[in-house]
Structure formats: C-alpha cells, structure tokens
Amino acid sequence: MQNAFSEPQDINVLMRQGHIYIADIEELCIDLVRKHCRRLGRPVTVLEIGCASGITSQRLARELPEAKIIAHEEYAPFAALATERLRDTRVVLRSEPLSDLREPVDVILSAGAHHHLPSDYLHHARSLLRDDGAFVLADEFCPEYCTAEELAHLSRAPAIHLAHGYVLTSLDEIEQYRRAGTLPARAREMEGRRRRALWHWYRFVVDQAISGGHIEVAVAELQSARDDLVTGEEAEHKLAPSIVERQIALAGFHIARKHVLGPPQDPSLHSMITYELEAAR
Ligand SMILES: C[S@@+](CC[C@H](N)C(=O)[O-])C[C@H]1O[C@@H](n2cnc3c(N)ncnc32)[C@H](O)[C@@H]1O
C-alpha cells in the first residue's frame, strides 16, 4: 500500500494489525509448531509454505534455535520482500515451485496460503512430511455453507476437483464436465451459497477494519472479496471447511485437532480455522 506521503508498506504487516484474528492465528501457529518440535524431541526441519514476506519464519528462527527453518514463497512480489527480511537470518528461503522441493521435513506450517494454492500441493506436502511429523494448516476459509446432505456426500467423495470454481466430487462428474461441460445441480447450488456466505464474512472483516481505522486493510479485503465472488477466479477462492477437510483426507492426512477462531455462537463467522494434521495410517 502506498500514498503520496508514505513509504510502501508490507500488506502482510498491515494484515496483522487490521484484519480480525490474523495476529491470533499467528500466535496459535507458532505455539503449535513449537509443541510439535518438542514432541518429536530431535533436531527438526520446519517448512513454512507461503511465507509471504517472511514474518512468521523470521520469528520461528528466533524462537526455535535448534530447528532448521525453510521458508517457501513462489509469488515473486512477496519472495522479494522475504529475501530482504530474511537476509541476515538463518532461514533458508526457497522460491522455486513447491513441487521441486525434495528435502524431508518434520513440521510443515502454512497460514493463509491454502486458498491460493492448487489443491495438489497437499499431495506434495504429504510426500515431504516424515511419517511422525505434523502439518499445521491455518487459513481463512469460507464459513460452512453445505447442507447436511451435501456434508454426508462430501465426506465419502472419492475426488474433489475444482472445475472453474465449481466443486466436482467423482471421476464420473469430472469426465462429464471435460467431455460436455456438464455440471451437477449440486455444484451450482453450492457455489451460490458459497458466494452468499462469503459476502457475509467479508462484510464483517471490512466493518471491523474500518471501525479500527485500518483503511488499507479494508481496501485490500474489498479487492479480495471482489475476486473471491467471481466463480473460477484462481487468485482467490475460499471454500467451505467440509470441502477442504475432504481434500485433506484424500491427500493422505488425518485431522488430529481443529481450532476455530470466531464468535462461538455464530458459525456464519467461523472462517479462521487451524488444523493439526498428521499422516493417515
Ligand atoms: C496471505 S499470504 C500468506 C500469509 C503469510 N503466511 C504471512 O505470514 O504473512 C498468501 C500466500 O498465497 C500465495 N499466493 C499465490 N498467489 C497469490 C496472489 N495472487 N496473491 C497473494 N498471494 C498469493 C503466496 O504464497 C502467499 O504467500
């Protein structure tokens, strides 16, 4: 963010000040990474996927002196900021495609990146993680919008595939879409509800930012809301936790614990979720 009177500011710094729950998520993630490093009780390697400008990895390097920290960022504008921030630290910054990383790791952290990444990144994350390791996956999801029937269907779905923003749930649906562009009615209905649930959430985030005087954050969130409301927009696509949980299972992970930040009595604002994942046995 920049105006005529100020230096450009790192949006990732501003988000920690003006986006509700982001600073809390960071504290939780650092606690959970620390917990898993202690549990493993050996010199560990921690990989942060989507480190943006490197703020959390910089902290991890300070707080976990025994651990090797690898920070990964493919998005060039953020990788440039991370290069600066991490220059005099012992964090190893990697900016090639995630799929090129090969070194086995003990703990993976990803915060705020899942909804930007292609879902096959989860399979690569599983291949990097040692069998007794942990993956702390935190993100801003779309508050749940699936019906009870859809939840039951999703929990057994043999595949989750995004077809220009529409969620397909079997190889047969994927094949029909590829051949004739046919979408199941369920996929269209879910997308309609996703957009409404999403707007309700973004409105809350923007109201909170404005009332705290964080105008830059409000503007950035309005841009994200605009992108996210466009079906099939790749830069920004938040899905219901139930869909993400199926992606997680299909990639070979088991959800050991789930932490939800938000008003306990209002599930329509349950967007900020942190999962502790382990390898499925
Ligand atoms: C909000 S940042 C993650 C926040 C970060 N973990 C932090 O601690 O500040 C979103 C991540 O999604 C990925 N990404 C991919 N495409 C992007 C895009 N067009 N805009 C922003 N992030 C993008 C990047 O890896 C980026 O680090």
The ligand as an SDF file (V2000), in Angstrom:
LIG
                    3D

 27 29  0  0  0  0  0  0  0  0999 V2000
   -1.7900  -14.0190    2.5890 C   0  0  0  0  0  0  0  0  0  0  0  0
   -0.2990  -14.7190    2.0310 S   0  0  0  0  0  0  0  0  0  0  0  0
    0.0910  -15.8050    3.3210 C   0  0  0  0  0  0  0  0  0  0  0  0
    0.4020  -15.0480    4.6070 C   0  0  0  0  0  0  0  0  0  0  0  0
    1.7290  -15.4050    5.1680 C   0  0  0  0  0  0  0  0  0  0  0  0
    1.7750  -16.7800    5.6430 N   0  0  0  0  0  0  0  0  0  0  0  0
    2.1680  -14.4840    6.2870 C   0  0  0  0  0  0  0  0  0  0  0  0
    2.5950  -14.9910    7.3230 O   0  0  0  0  0  0  0  0  0  0  0  0
    2.1280  -13.2650    6.1170 O   0  0  0  0  0  0  0  0  0  0  0  0
   -0.9350  -15.7260    0.7740 C   0  0  0  0  0  0  0  0  0  0  0  0
    0.0120  -16.7080    0.1190 C   0  0  0  0  0  0  0  0  0  0  0  0
   -0.6530  -17.2500   -1.0110 O   0  0  0  0  0  0  0  0  0  0  0  0
    0.2450  -17.3930   -2.1250 C   0  0  0  0  0  0  0  0  0  0  0  0
   -0.2500  -16.7030   -3.3270 N   0  0  0  0  0  0  0  0  0  0  0  0
   -0.3610  -17.2730   -4.5460 C   0  0  0  0  0  0  0  0  0  0  0  0
   -0.8560  -16.4140   -5.4210 N   0  0  0  0  0  0  0  0  0  0  0  0
   -1.0840  -15.2590   -4.7670 C   0  0  0  0  0  0  0  0  0  0  0  0
   -1.6180  -13.9880   -5.1230 C   0  0  0  0  0  0  0  0  0  0  0  0
   -2.0190  -13.7380   -6.3730 N   0  0  0  0  0  0  0  0  0  0  0  0
   -1.7010  -13.0530   -4.1820 N   0  0  0  0  0  0  0  0  0  0  0  0
   -1.3040  -13.2910   -2.9270 C   0  0  0  0  0  0  0  0  0  0  0  0
   -0.8200  -14.4730   -2.5260 N   0  0  0  0  0  0  0  0  0  0  0  0
   -0.7020  -15.4410   -3.4320 C   0  0  0  0  0  0  0  0  0  0  0  0
    1.5430  -16.8630   -1.6950 C   0  0  0  0  0  0  0  0  0  0  0  0
    2.3390  -17.9730   -1.4420 O   0  0  0  0  0  0  0  0  0  0  0  0
    1.2700  -16.0950   -0.4100 C   0  0  0  0  0  0  0  0  0  0  0  0
    2.2890  -16.2500    0.4910 O   0  0  0  0  0  0  0  0  0  0  0  0
  1  2  1  0
  2  3  1  0
  2 10  1  0
  3  4  1  0
  4  5  1  0
  5  6  1  0
  5  7  1  0
  7  8  2  0
  7  9  1  0
 10 11  1  0
 11 12  1  0
 11 26  1  0
 12 13  1  0
 13 14  1  0
 13 24  1  0
 14 15  1  0
 14 23  1  0
 15 16  2  0
 16 17  1  0
 17 18  1  0
 17 23  2  0
 18 19  1  0
 18 20  2  0
 20 21  1  0
 21 22  2  0
 22 23  1  0
 24 25  1  0
 24 26  1  0
 26 27  1  0
M  CHG  2   2   1   9  -1
M  END
$$$$
